[in-house]
Amino acid sequence: MSDVRLSGGGVIIESAIHTLDQLLQFTKAGSLEVNDVHSLSRLGIDYDTKFTTTLSCDGLSFPVHSHISTVRNLDNGITIEFENKTVQFQPSINTILYSGGSQEKNFTELMLPAESASSCESVNASFVQFWKDFITAIQTRETNQTNAVNSMLTTMWIEQIYQQVNSVPA
């Protein structure tokens, strides 16, 4: 993150890209548009960025508000607001889901069926499983979550953010 020629950006490309990819995976979004970006950046490296994106899926559009920072201590997590419920969780393996009413400030742990739990017990185990699935897909010539088509929307999202970050004079 000290040389934009090597990193391609800052905190967004280094830290946020995986969470953005997860959001696209579980929303099944087919398109997106970055609407608004506010960034603290210097010489092409972003350190603190807020942006709003509209994701679209099967004719339904919804906003995604994102805050990514290396200079502020942010509570790393995802909050999804529905009409009558809000769900919060950390973007990590073995996460606990919390839910509450749309107006509630206190959240309770959302219990999930045991069969929905991940088979990976650690982040390292998830990386091992990811690469096993990747190699199996190559050997069987079948697509899985790791393919160029599934990565295109994530790449477009990052590019749209950086176009707006870099269009503001330093």
C-alpha positions in Angstrom: 0.0 0.0 0.0 3.0 2.4 -0.3 3.5 2.1 -4.0 0.4 2.5 -6.2 2.4 1.0 -9.2 2.7 -2.3 -7.3 -0.6 -2.4 -5.5 -3.0 -0.8 -8.0 -4.7 1.2 -5.3 -5.0 1.2 -1.5 -7.4 -0.1 1.1 -10.2 -1.0 -1.4 -8.1 -3.3 -3.5 -6.1 -4.7 -0.5 -9.0 -5.2 2.0 -12.4 -4.5 0.6 -12.4 -6.6 -2.6 -13.1 -9.8 -0.8 -16.1 -8.5 1.1 -17.4 -6.9 -2.1 -17.0 -10.2 -3.9 -19.0 -11.9 -1.0 -21.8 -9.4 -1.4 -22.0 -10.2 -5.1 -22.0 -13.9 -4.4 -24.9 -13.9 -1.9 -27.0 -11.3 -3.5 -26.6 -12.9 -7.0 -26.4 -9.3 -8.4 -26.2 -9.2 -12.2 -25.2 -5.6 -12.6 -24.1 -2.6 -10.5 -23.5 1.1 -10.6 -21.3 3.1 -8.3 -23.2 6.3 -7.5 -21.2 8.3 -5.0 -17.6 8.1 -3.8 -15.8 10.1 -1.1 -12.2 9.2 -0.5 -9.1 10.3 1.4 -6.3 9.4 -1.0 -2.9 10.5 -1.9 -0.9 9.7 -5.1 -3.4 7.1 -6.2 -3.5 5.3 -2.8 -6.9 5.4 -1.0 -6.8 5.3 2.8 -10.4 6.0 3.7 -13.3 5.7 1.3 -17.1 5.8 1.5 -19.1 4.8 -1.5 -22.7 4.0 -2.4 -23.4 1.4 -5.1 -26.7 0.2 -6.6 -26.8 -3.5 -7.1 -29.4 -5.0 -9.4 -30.7 -8.6 -9.5 -33.7 -9.9 -11.5 -35.2 -6.5 -11.9 -34.8 -5.5 -8.2 -32.3 -2.8 -7.3 -31.0 -1.9 -3.9 -28.3 0.3 -2.4 -25.1 -0.8 -0.8 -23.3 1.7 1.5 -19.7 0.9 2.1 -17.0 2.4 4.4 -13.4 1.1 4.1 -10.6 2.7 6.1 -7.0 2.2 7.3 -7.1 5.5 9.3 -10.4 5.0 11.2 -11.3 2.1 13.5 -14.4 0.7 11.8 -16.5 -2.2 13.1 -15.7 -4.7 10.4 -19.0 -6.3 9.4 -22.0 -6.4 7.1 -25.4 -5.1 7.9 -28.4 -6.0 5.7 -31.6 -4.0 6.3 -34.9 -5.6 5.2 -38.3 -4.0 5.7 -38.9 -5.6 9.1 -35.6 -7.1 10.1 -31.9 -6.3 10.1 -29.2 -8.9 10.0 -25.5 -8.2 11.0 -22.5 -10.5 10.6 -18.7 -10.4 10.2 -17.4 -11.5 6.7 -15.5 -14.5 8.0 -15.6 -18.2 8.6 -17.7 -19.5 11.4 -19.4 -16.1 11.8 -22.4 -15.5 14.1 -25.5 -13.9 12.5 -27.4 -11.4 14.6 -30.9 -10.1 13.9 -33.2 -7.5 15.2 -36.2 -5.5 14.1 -35.6 -2.7 11.7 -35.9 -0.1 14.5 -34.2 -2.1 17.2 -30.7 -1.3 18.5 -30.2 -4.6 20.4 -29.6 -7.7 18.3 -29.9 -11.3 19.2 -27.9 -14.3 17.9 -29.7 -15.9 15.0 -29.6 -19.7 15.4 -29.0 -21.6 12.2 -29.5 -25.3 11.5 -26.4 -27.4 12.2 -26.3 -28.7 8.6 -25.8 -25.2 7.3 -22.5 -24.7 9.2 -19.4 -24.5 7.1 -17.1 -27.6 7.0 -14.1 -25.3 7.4 -13.0 -24.6 11.0 -10.5 -21.8 10.2 -9.6 -19.3 7.6 -6.7 -21.4 6.6 -9.0 -24.4 6.1 -11.2 -22.3 3.9 -8.2 -21.4 1.7 -7.3 -25.1 1.4 -10.8 -25.9 0.4 -11.0 -23.0 -2.1 -7.8 -24.2 -3.9 -9.0 -27.9 -3.9 -12.3 -26.7 -5.5 -10.3 -24.6 -8.0 -8.0 -27.5 -9.0 -10.9 -29.9 -9.3 -12.7 -27.4 -11.6 -9.7 -27.2 -13.8 -9.3 -31.0 -13.9 -13.0 -31.6 -14.6 -13.3 -28.6 -16.9 -16.3 -27.4 -15.0 -16.9 -23.8 -13.8 -17.2 -23.1 -10.1 -17.1 -19.9 -8.1 -13.5 -19.2 -9.2 -13.8 -18.3 -12.8 -13.3 -15.2 -15.0 -17.1 -14.8 -15.6 -17.9 -14.7 -11.9 -15.0 -12.3 -11.2 -16.1 -9.8 -13.9 -18.6 -7.9 -11.8 -16.2 -7.6 -8.8 -13.6 -6.2 -11.2 -16.1 -3.8 -12.7 -17.1 -2.6 -9.1 -13.5 -2.0 -8.2 -12.8 -0.2 -11.5 -15.8 2.1 -11.1 -14.8 3.0 -7.5 -11.2 3.8 -8.5 -12.3 5.8 -11.5 -14.2 8.2 -9.1 -11.4 8.1 -6.5 -8.8 9.1 -9.1 -11.0 11.7 -10.8 -10.8 13.9 -7.7 -7.7 16.1 -7.6 -5.3 15.3 -4.6 
